[in-house]
Amino acid sequence: MPRYSFKIEPCPPEKGYGWILRYLEDDWVIPGYEIFSSSSEDAWILEQEFENAQFTGEQWVEEMAAEGLGAVEAQHESEPDPNQLSLGYD
């Protein structure tokens, strides 16, 4: 039986401020992703977007479980990393 989970990663600088939500099946990334972004680097907004991504990932895992698609385990492997969001130019 497949195991479904998700992973939240910081957006690369070219995509802006925020998070990328990726869905996984048996630790393999399912093609596609969702971006939860902000127009600024405000810590409060970024925290809210992280929580939105986490909620969306958990909801997706629950939907997979409701459809009887096997054992389900929610995993988010990333926490906000302020160093990743820095857009300082060297």
MODELLER restraints for C-alpha pairs under 7 A, 6 or more apart:
rsr = mdl.restraints
at = mdl.atoms
rsr.add(forms.Gaussian(group=physical.xy_distance, feature=features.Distance(at['CA:1:A'], at['CA:70:A']), mean=4.94, stdev=0.5))
rsr.add(forms.Gaussian(group=physical.xy_distance, feature=features.Distance(at['CA:1:A'], at['CA:71:A']), mean=6.34, stdev=0.5))
rsr.add(forms.Gaussian(group=physical.xy_distance, feature=features.Distance(at['CA:2:A'], at['CA:25:A']), mean=6.36, stdev=0.5))
rsr.add(forms.Gaussian(group=physical.xy_distance, feature=features.Distance(at['CA:2:A'], at['CA:26:A']), mean=5.71, stdev=0.5))
rsr.add(forms.Gaussian(group=physical.xy_distance, feature=features.Distance(at['CA:2:A'], at['CA:70:A']), mean=5.57, stdev=0.5))
rsr.add(forms.Gaussian(group=physical.xy_distance, feature=features.Distance(at['CA:2:A'], at['CA:71:A']), mean=6.38, stdev=0.5))
rsr.add(forms.Gaussian(group=physical.xy_distance, feature=features.Distance(at['CA:3:A'], at['CA:25:A']), mean=5.66, stdev=0.5))
rsr.add(forms.Gaussian(group=physical.xy_distance, feature=features.Distance(at['CA:3:A'], at['CA:26:A']), mean=4.92, stdev=0.5))
rsr.add(forms.Gaussian(group=physical.xy_distance, feature=features.Distance(at['CA:3:A'], at['CA:70:A']), mean=6.50, stdev=0.5))
rsr.add(forms.Gaussian(group=physical.xy_distance, feature=features.Distance(at['CA:3:A'], at['CA:71:A']), mean=5.30, stdev=0.5))
rsr.add(forms.Gaussian(group=physical.xy_distance, feature=features.Distance(at['CA:3:A'], at['CA:72:A']), mean=4.93, stdev=0.5))
rsr.add(forms.Gaussian(group=physical.xy_distance, feature=features.Distance(at['CA:3:A'], at['CA:73:A']), mean=6.29, stdev=0.5))
rsr.add(forms.Gaussian(group=physical.xy_distance, feature=features.Distance(at['CA:4:A'], at['CA:24:A']), mean=5.69, stdev=0.5))
rsr.add(forms.Gaussian(group=physical.xy_distance, feature=features.Distance(at['CA:4:A'], at['CA:25:A']), mean=4.63, stdev=0.5))
rsr.add(forms.Gaussian(group=physical.xy_distance, feature=features.Distance(at['CA:4:A'], at['CA:26:A']), mean=6.19, stdev=0.5))
rsr.add(forms.Gaussian(group=physical.xy_distance, feature=features.Distance(at['CA:4:A'], at['CA:61:A']), mean=6.20, stdev=0.5))
rsr.add(forms.Gaussian(group=physical.xy_distance, feature=features.Distance(at['CA:4:A'], at['CA:72:A']), mean=5.12, stdev=0.5))
rsr.add(forms.Gaussian(group=physical.xy_distance, feature=features.Distance(at['CA:4:A'], at['CA:73:A']), mean=5.91, stdev=0.5))
rsr.add(forms.Gaussian(group=physical.xy_distance, feature=features.Distance(at['CA:4:A'], at['CA:74:A']), mean=6.96, stdev=0.5))
rsr.add(forms.Gaussian(group=physical.xy_distance, feature=features.Distance(at['CA:5:A'], at['CA:23:A']), mean=6.16, stdev=0.5))
rsr.add(forms.Gaussian(group=physical.xy_distance, feature=features.Distance(at['CA:5:A'], at['CA:24:A']), mean=5.12, stdev=0.5))
rsr.add(forms.Gaussian(group=physical.xy_distance, feature=features.Distance(at['CA:5:A'], at['CA:25:A']), mean=6.50, stdev=0.5))
rsr.add(forms.Gaussian(group=physical.xy_distance, feature=features.Distance(at['CA:5:A'], at['CA:61:A']), mean=6.28, stdev=0.5))
rsr.add(forms.Gaussian(group=physical.xy_distance, feature=features.Distance(at['CA:5:A'], at['CA:73:A']), mean=5.64, stdev=0.5))
rsr.add(forms.Gaussian(group=physical.xy_distance, feature=features.Distance(at['CA:5:A'], at['CA:74:A']), mean=4.63, stdev=0.5))
rsr.add(forms.Gaussian(group=physical.xy_distance, feature=features.Distance(at['CA:5:A'], at['CA:75:A']), mean=5.35, stdev=0.5))
rsr.add(forms.Gaussian(group=physical.xy_distance, feature=features.Distance(at['CA:6:A'], at['CA:21:A']), mean=6.95, stdev=0.5))
rsr.add(forms.Gaussian(group=physical.xy_distance, feature=features.Distance(at['CA:6:A'], at['CA:22:A']), mean=5.58, stdev=0.5))
rsr.add(forms.Gaussian(group=physical.xy_distance, feature=features.Distance(at['CA:6:A'], at['CA:23:A']), mean=4.40, stdev=0.5))
rsr.add(forms.Gaussian(group=physical.xy_distance, feature=features.Distance(at['CA:6:A'], at['CA:24:A']), mean=5.35, stdev=0.5))
rsr.add(forms.Gaussian(group=physical.xy_distance, feature=features.Distance(at['CA:6:A'], at['CA:57:A']), mean=5.86, stdev=0.5))
rsr.add(forms.Gaussian(group=physical.xy_distance, feature=features.Distance(at['CA:6:A'], at['CA:74:A']), mean=6.48, stdev=0.5))
rsr.add(forms.Gaussian(group=physical.xy_distance, feature=features.Distance(at['CA:6:A'], at['CA:75:A']), mean=5.70, stdev=0.5))
rsr.add(forms.Gaussian(group=physical.xy_distance, feature=features.Distance(at['CA:6:A'], at['CA:76:A']), mean=5.73, stdev=0.5))
rsr.add(forms.Gaussian(group=physical.xy_distance, feature=features.Distance(at['CA:7:A'], at['CA:21:A']), mean=5.87, stdev=0.5))
rsr.add(forms.Gaussian(group=physical.xy_distance, feature=features.Distance(at['CA:7:A'], at['CA:22:A']), mean=5.24, stdev=0.5))
rsr.add(forms.Gaussian(group=physical.xy_distance, feature=features.Distance(at['CA:7:A'], at['CA:23:A']), mean=6.50, stdev=0.5))
rsr.add(forms.Gaussian(group=physical.xy_distance, feature=features.Distance(at['CA:7:A'], at['CA:75:A']), mean=6.60, stdev=0.5))
rsr.add(forms.Gaussian(group=physical.xy_distance, feature=features.Distance(at['CA:7:A'], at['CA:76:A']), mean=4.63, stdev=0.5))
rsr.add(forms.Gaussian(group=physical.xy_distance, feature=features.Distance(at['CA:7:A'], at['CA:77:A']), mean=5.46, stdev=0.5))
rsr.add(forms.Gaussian(group=physical.xy_distance, feature=features.Distance(at['CA:7:A'], at['CA:78:A']), mean=6.78, stdev=0.5))
rsr.add(forms.Gaussian(group=physical.xy_distance, feature=features.Distance(at['CA:8:A'], at['CA:19:A']), mean=6.40, stdev=0.5))
rsr.add(forms.Gaussian(group=physical.xy_distance, feature=features.Distance(at['CA:8:A'], at['CA:20:A']), mean=5.63, stdev=0.5))
rsr.add(forms.Gaussian(group=physical.xy_distance, feature=features.Distance(at['CA:8:A'], at['CA:21:A']), mean=4.70, stdev=0.5))
rsr.add(forms.Gaussian(group=physical.xy_distance, feature=features.Distance(at['CA:8:A'], at['CA:22:A']), mean=6.42, stdev=0.5))
rsr.add(forms.Gaussian(group=physical.xy_distance, feature=features.Distance(at['CA:8:A'], at['CA:76:A']), mean=5.90, stdev=0.5))
rsr.add(forms.Gaussian(group=physical.xy_distance, feature=features.Distance(at['CA:8:A'], at['CA:77:A']), mean=6.42, stdev=0.5))
rsr.add(forms.Gaussian(group=physical.xy_distance, feature=features.Distance(at['CA:8:A'], at['CA:78:A']), mean=5.39, stdev=0.5))
rsr.add(forms.Gaussian(group=physical.xy_distance, feature=features.Distance(at['CA:9:A'], at['CA:19:A']), mean=5.55, stdev=0.5))
rsr.add(forms.Gaussian(group=physical.xy_distance, feature=features.Distance(at['CA:9:A'], at['CA:20:A']), mean=5.20, stdev=0.5))
rsr.add(forms.Gaussian(group=physical.xy_distance, feature=features.Distance(at['CA:9:A'], at['CA:21:A']), mean=6.64, stdev=0.5))
rsr.add(forms.Gaussian(group=physical.xy_distance, feature=features.Distance(at['CA:9:A'], at['CA:78:A']), mean=5.73, stdev=0.5))
rsr.add(forms.Gaussian(group=physical.xy_distance, feature=features.Distance(at['CA:10:A'], at['CA:18:A']), mean=6.04, stdev=0.5))
rsr.add(forms.Gaussian(group=physical.xy_distance, feature=features.Distance(at['CA:10:A'], at['CA:19:A']), mean=4.49, stdev=0.5))
rsr.add(forms.Gaussian(group=physical.xy_distance, feature=features.Distance(at['CA:10:A'], at['CA:20:A']), mean=6.06, stdev=0.5))
rsr.add(forms.Gaussian(group=physical.xy_distance, feature=features.Distance(at['CA:10:A'], at['CA:84:A']), mean=6.80, stdev=0.5))
rsr.add(forms.Gaussian(group=physical.xy_distance, feature=features.Distance(at['CA:11:A'], at['CA:17:A']), mean=6.32, stdev=0.5))
rsr.add(forms.Gaussian(group=physical.xy_distance, feature=features.Distance(at['CA:11:A'], at['CA:18:A']), mean=5.48, stdev=0.5))
rsr.add(forms.Gaussian(group=physical.xy_distance, feature=features.Distance(at['CA:11:A'], at['CA:19:A']), mean=4.87, stdev=0.5))
rsr.add(forms.Gaussian(group=physical.xy_distance, feature=features.Distance(at['CA:11:A'], at['CA:20:A']), mean=5.66, stdev=0.5))
rsr.add(forms.Gaussian(group=physical.xy_distance, feature=features.Distance(at['CA:13:A'], at['CA:87:A']), mean=6.77, stdev=0.5))
rsr.add(forms.Gaussian(group=physical.xy_distance, feature=features.Distance(at['CA:16:A'], at['CA:37:A']), mean=6.80, stdev=0.5))
rsr.add(forms.Gaussian(group=physical.xy_distance, feature=features.Distance(at['CA:17:A'], at['CA:37:A']), mean=5.49, stdev=0.5))
rsr.add(forms.Gaussian(group=physical.xy_distance, feature=features.Distance(at['CA:17:A'], at['CA:38:A']), mean=5.44, stdev=0.5))
rsr.add(forms.Gaussian(group=physical.xy_distance, feature=features.Distance(at['CA:17:A'], at['CA:39:A']), mean=6.70, stdev=0.5))
rsr.add(forms.Gaussian(group=physical.xy_distance, feature=features.Distance(at['CA:17:A'], at['CA:40:A']), mean=6.54, stdev=0.5))
rsr.add(forms.Gaussian(group=physical.xy_distance, feature=features.Distance(at['CA:17:A'], at['CA:41:A']), mean=6.06, stdev=0.5))
rsr.add(forms.Gaussian(group=physical.xy_distance, feature=features.Distance(at['CA:17:A'], at['CA:85:A']), mean=6.47, stdev=0.5))
rsr.add(forms.Gaussian(group=physical.xy_distance, feature=features.Distance(at['CA:18:A'], at['CA:36:A']), mean=5.60, stdev=0.5))
rsr.add(forms.Gaussian(group=physical.xy_distance, feature=features.Distance(at['CA:18:A'], at['CA:37:A']), mean=4.14, stdev=0.5))
rsr.add(forms.Gaussian(group=physical.xy_distance, feature=features.Distance(at['CA:18:A'], at['CA:38:A']), mean=5.89, stdev=0.5))
rsr.add(forms.Gaussian(group=physical.xy_distance, feature=features.Distance(at['CA:18:A'], at['CA:46:A']), mean=5.91, stdev=0.5))
rsr.add(forms.Gaussian(group=physical.xy_distance, feature=features.Distance(at['CA:18:A'], at['CA:49:A']), mean=6.66, stdev=0.5))
rsr.add(forms.Gaussian(group=physical.xy_distance, feature=features.Distance(at['CA:19:A'], at['CA:35:A']), mean=5.82, stdev=0.5))
rsr.add(forms.Gaussian(group=physical.xy_distance, feature=features.Distance(at['CA:19:A'], at['CA:36:A']), mean=5.15, stdev=0.5))
rsr.add(forms.Gaussian(group=physical.xy_distance, feature=features.Distance(at['CA:19:A'], at['CA:37:A']), mean=6.19, stdev=0.5))
rsr.add(forms.Gaussian(group=physical.xy_distance, feature=features.Distance(at['CA:19:A'], at['CA:50:A']), mean=6.44, stdev=0.5))
rsr.add(forms.Gaussian(group=physical.xy_distance, feature=features.Distance(at['CA:20:A'], at['CA:33:A']), mean=6.63, stdev=0.5))
rsr.add(forms.Gaussian(group=physical.xy_distance, feature=features.Distance(at['CA:20:A'], at['CA:34:A']), mean=5.73, stdev=0.5))
rsr.add(forms.Gaussian(group=physical.xy_distance, feature=features.Distance(at['CA:20:A'], at['CA:35:A']), mean=4.63, stdev=0.5))
rsr.add(forms.Gaussian(group=physical.xy_distance, feature=features.Distance(at['CA:20:A'], at['CA:36:A']), mean=6.31, stdev=0.5))
rsr.add(forms.Gaussian(group=physical.xy_distance, feature=features.Distance(at['CA:21:A'], at['CA:33:A']), mean=5.65, stdev=0.5))
rsr.add(forms.Gaussian(group=physical.xy_distance, feature=features.Distance(at['CA:21:A'], at['CA:34:A']), mean=5.14, stdev=0.5))
rsr.add(forms.Gaussian(group=physical.xy_distance, feature=features.Distance(at['CA:21:A'], at['CA:35:A']), mean=6.30, stdev=0.5))
rsr.add(forms.Gaussian(group=physical.xy_distance, feature=features.Distance(at['CA:21:A'], at['CA:53:A']), mean=6.18, stdev=0.5))
rsr.add(forms.Gaussian(group=physical.xy_distance, feature=features.Distance(at['CA:22:A'], at['CA:29:A']), mean=6.73, stdev=0.5))
rsr.add(forms.Gaussian(group=physical.xy_distance, feature=features.Distance(at['CA:22:A'], at['CA:33:A']), mean=4.95, stdev=0.5))
rsr.add(forms.Gaussian(group=physical.xy_distance, feature=features.Distance(at['CA:22:A'], at['CA:34:A']), mean=6.83, stdev=0.5))
rsr.add(forms.Gaussian(group=physical.xy_distance, feature=features.Distance(at['CA:23:A'], at['CA:29:A']), mean=5.88, stdev=0.5))
rsr.add(forms.Gaussian(group=physical.xy_distance, feature=features.Distance(at['CA:23:A'], at['CA:30:A']), mean=5.53, stdev=0.5))
rsr.add(forms.Gaussian(group=physical.xy_distance, feature=features.Distance(at['CA:24:A'], at['CA:30:A']), mean=5.38, stdev=0.5))
rsr.add(forms.Gaussian(group=physical.xy_distance, feature=features.Distance(at['CA:36:A'], at['CA:49:A']), mean=5.68, stdev=0.5))
rsr.add(forms.Gaussian(group=physical.xy_distance, feature=features.Distance(at['CA:36:A'], at['CA:53:A']), mean=6.39, stdev=0.5))
rsr.add(forms.Gaussian(group=physical.xy_distance, feature=features.Distance(at['CA:37:A'], at['CA:49:A']), mean=6.61, stdev=0.5))
rsr.add(forms.Gaussian(group=physical.xy_distance, feature=features.Distance(at['CA:38:A'], at['CA:45:A']), mean=6.89, stdev=0.5))
rsr.add(forms.Gaussian(group=physical.xy_distance, feature=features.Distance(at['CA:38:A'], at['CA:46:A']), mean=6.79, stdev=0.5))
rsr.add(forms.Gaussian(group=physical.xy_distance, feature=features.Distance(at['CA:58:A'], at['CA:74:A']), mean=6.39, stdev=0.5))
rsr.add(forms.Gaussian(group=physical.xy_distance, feature=features.Distance(at['CA:61:A'], at['CA:72:A']), mean=6.65, stdev=0.5))
rsr.add(forms.Gaussian(group=physical.xy_distance, feature=features.Distance(at['CA:61:A'], at['CA:74:A']), mean=6.49, stdev=0.5))
rsr.add(forms.Gaussian(group=physical.xy_distance, feature=features.Distance(at['CA:65:A'], at['CA:72:A']), mean=6.11, stdev=0.5))
